[in-house]
Amino acid sequence: MKNRPKIGLALGAGASRGLAHIGVLQVLEENDIFPDFIAGSSIGALVGSLYAAGISPAVMAAIAKNLDMKMYYDVAVPKLGFIKGDRLEEFVRLLTRDMTFDQLRIPLKVTAVDLKTNSSVIISSGKVAKAVRASISIPGIFVPVIHNEQVLVDGGLLERIPAGVVKDMGADIIIGVDVGFRGMHGDPTNILGIILQSFEVMELALVENNVSEEDIYIYPDLMDINPLLFDKADECIAEGKRATLEVIDEILGVVKVIEDGS
């Protein structure tokens, strides 16, 4: 009798480059790979929450290709951040049907960072939209989420790919998707670019020390994508597909080994 392995999917941070997660999900589904657990940081939390709520990759792709993010950027007086984030939270609330974590069809955990305690915060209860809102709060760009005396910002600040989170959830096979920066930055053109590039430099240093050889990682090549713009959905999704196809045989092989008990 075959033993079905538990699969954990860790969707990483990377701003608009995270639209590649949609392509990853499409290829996994086409090969009958369905995650038992999902963890997401930043944009990975957003895509992961929609998938866990039952929204198919095809529907997500259609939304992404027709999305005008300017509608969801509620600009604030820059005291704590340039964007308040209320509109984006409402957008996620609508798409997830205002679900709480215990209503999701796939167990989900979302990462954030508490600036007061300098520590990671793993969110797995309460309203999904509020958790996603905290996880996407890039410091200096989005206003942080204040919750229970915590000051919550982007989960990618300390863990760009939350592979350890899905491992703790009970996954036998961990698939991590890194859509973040890996390379050389161009010259920043504005203050938002400086903030984001600084953030990515720090993330890269951390992620290089936290990649496990026991896990399977998908690396879409998204260096030509401006992480602040969401106008390249087709390219991001296509690259997510391509990168996943590169490792799909490895994933299927590991699944078979565990199923056969070899």
ZALO-711364 format. One record per residue (C-alpha): residue number from 1; x, y, z. Coordinates in steps of 0.5 Angstrom, whole numbers, plus 2048, in hexadecimal, padded with zeros to 3 digits. Layout:
<sites>
    n   c1   c2   c3
  NUM    X    Y    Z
...
</sites>
This chain:
<sites>
    n   c1   c2   c3
    1  800  800  800
    2  803  807  7FE
    3  804  80C  803
    4  802  813  801
    5  807  818  803
    6  804  81F  806
    7  807  824  801
    8  808  82B  804
    9  809  831  7FF
   10  80D  837  801
   11  80B  83E  7FD
   12  810  843  7FE
   13  810  84B  7FE
   14  812  84F  7F8
   15  80D  854  7F7
   16  80A  854  7F0
   17  80F  84E  7EE
   18  80A  84A  7F2
   19  805  849  7EC
   20  80A  844  7EA
   21  807  840  7F0
   22  800  83F  7EC
   23  804  83B  7E6
   24  808  837  7EB
   25  801  835  7EE
   26  7FE  833  7E7
   27  804  82F  7E5
   28  803  82B  7EC
   29  7FC  82A  7EB
   30  7FD  827  7E4
   31  802  822  7E7
   32  7FD  820  7EC
   33  801  824  7F2
   34  7FC  827  7F7
   35  7FF  82A  7FD
   36  7FD  827  804
   37  800  82E  807
   38  802  835  805
   39  806  83A  808
   40  807  841  805
   41  80B  847  806
   42  809  84E  803
   43  806  84D  7FC
   44  807  845  7FD
   45  802  846  803
   46  7FD  84A  7FE
   47  7FD  844  7F9
   48  7FD  83F  7FE
   49  7F7  841  801
   50  7F3  842  7FB
   51  7F5  83B  7F9
   52  7F3  838  800
   53  7ED  83C  800
   54  7EB  838  7FA
   55  7ED  83C  7F4
   56  7F0  839  7EE
   57  7F6  83B  7EB
   58  7F2  83C  7E4
   59  7EE  841  7E8
   60  7F4  844  7EB
   61  7F7  845  7E5
   62  7F1  848  7E2
   63  7F1  84D  7E8
   64  7F8  84F  7E7
   65  7F8  850  7E0
   66  7F2  855  7E1
   67  7F4  858  7E7
   68  7F6  860  7E8
   69  7FA  860  7EE
   70  7F9  868  7EE
   71  7F2  867  7F1
   72  7F4  863  7F7
   73  7FA  868  7F9
   74  7F7  86D  7FE
   75  7FC  872  7FF
   76  7FE  874  806
   77  801  87A  809
   78  808  877  809
   79  809  877  811
   80  809  86F  812
   81  808  86D  80A
   82  806  870  803
   83  800  86B  803
   84  7FB  86A  808
   85  7F9  863  805
   86  7F2  863  807
   87  7F0  862  800
   88  7F4  85C  7FF
   89  7F2  859  805
   90  7EB  85A  803
   91  7EC  857  7FC
   92  7EF  851  7FF
   93  7E9  850  804
   94  7E5  850  7FE
   95  7E8  84B  7FA
   96  7E9  846  800
   97  7E2  848  802
   98  7E4  84A  809
   99  7E6  843  80B
  100  7EA  842  812
  101  7F0  83D  811
  102  7EC  837  814
  103  7E7  838  80E
  104  7EC  837  809
  105  7EC  831  805
  106  7F4  830  806
  107  7F8  832  80C
  108  7FB  838  80B
  109  800  83C  80F
  110  802  843  80E
  111  809  846  810
  112  80A  84D  813
  113  80F  851  817
  114  80E  855  81D
  115  812  85B  81D
  116  812  85C  825
  117  814  855  827
  118  819  854  821
  119  816  84D  81F
  120  812  849  81A
  121  80A  848  81B
  122  807  842  819
  123  7FF  844  818
  124  7FA  83E  817
  125  7F4  841  81A
  126  7EF  846  819
  127  7ED  84A  813
  128  7F2  848  80D
  129  7F1  84F  80A
  130  7F4  852  810
  131  7FA  84D  810
  132  7FC  84E  809
  133  7FB  856  80A
  134  801  855  80F
  135  805  850  80B
  136  805  855  805
  137  807  85B  809
  138  80E  85D  806
  139  811  862  80B
  140  811  869  809
  141  80C  867  803
  142  806  865  807
  143  803  867  80E
  144  805  861  813
  145  7FF  85D  816
  146  7FE  85F  81D
  147  7FB  859  821
  148  7FB  857  828
  149  801  85C  829
  150  805  859  824
  151  808  85D  81E
  152  807  858  818
  153  80B  859  811
  154  80D  854  80B
  155  80E  84D  80D
  156  814  84D  808
  157  818  852  80C
  158  81A  84B  810
  159  818  845  80C
  160  817  847  805
  161  816  83F  803
  162  812  83C  809
  163  814  835  808
  164  815  834  810
  165  80E  836  811
  166  80B  830  80C
  167  810  82B  80F
  168  80D  82D  816
  169  806  82C  814
  170  808  825  812
  171  80A  825  80B
  172  80E  81F  808
  173  810  822  802
  174  812  82A  802
  175  811  82E  7FB
  176  814  835  7FC
  177  813  83A  7F7
  178  818  840  7F7
  179  815  846  7F3
  180  819  84B  7F6
  181  81F  84F  7F4
  182  826  84B  7F2
  183  82B  84F  7EE
  184  82D  856  7ED
  185  828  85C  7EE
  186  828  862  7E9
  187  828  869  7EB
  188  822  86B  7EF
  189  81E  870  7EC
  190  81A  872  7F3
  191  819  872  7FA
  192  815  86B  7FA
  193  81A  868  7F5
  194  81F  869  7FA
  195  81B  867  800
  196  819  860  7FC
  197  820  85F  7FA
  198  823  860  801
  199  81E  85B  803
  200  820  856  7FE
  201  827  856  7FF
  202  826  854  806
  203  821  84F  804
  204  826  84C  800
  205  82B  84B  805
  206  826  848  80A
  207  823  843  804
  208  82A  840  802
  209  82B  83E  809
  210  825  83B  80A
  211  824  836  804
  212  824  82F  806
  213  827  82A  801
  214  821  825  803
  215  81C  829  800
  216  81A  82B  7F9
  217  81A  832  7F6
  218  817  835  7F0
  219  81B  83B  7EE
  220  817  840  7E9
  221  81C  844  7E5
  222  819  84B  7E6
  223  81E  850  7E6
  224  81B  854  7E1
  225  815  855  7E4
  226  814  85C  7E8
  227  811  859  7EF
  228  80D  860  7F0
  229  809  85F  7EA
  230  804  85A  7E8
  231  804  85A  7E1
  232  808  854  7DF
  233  803  84F  7E1
  234  803  84B  7DB
  235  80B  84A  7DB
  236  80B  849  7E3
  237  806  843  7E2
  238  80A  840  7DC
  239  810  840  7E0
  240  80D  83D  7E6
  241  80B  837  7E1
  242  812  837  7DE
  243  815  836  7E4
  244  811  831  7E7
  245  811  82D  7E1
  246  819  82D  7E2
  247  818  829  7E9
  248  811  825  7E8
  249  815  81F  7E7
  250  819  820  7ED
  251  812  821  7F1
  252  80F  81B  7EE
  253  815  817  7EF
  254  815  818  7F7
  255  80D  817  7F7
  256  80E  810  7F4
  257  814  80F  7F9
  258  810  810  7FF
  259  80A  80D  7FC
  260  80D  807  7FB
  261  811  807  802
  262  818  806  7FE
</sites>
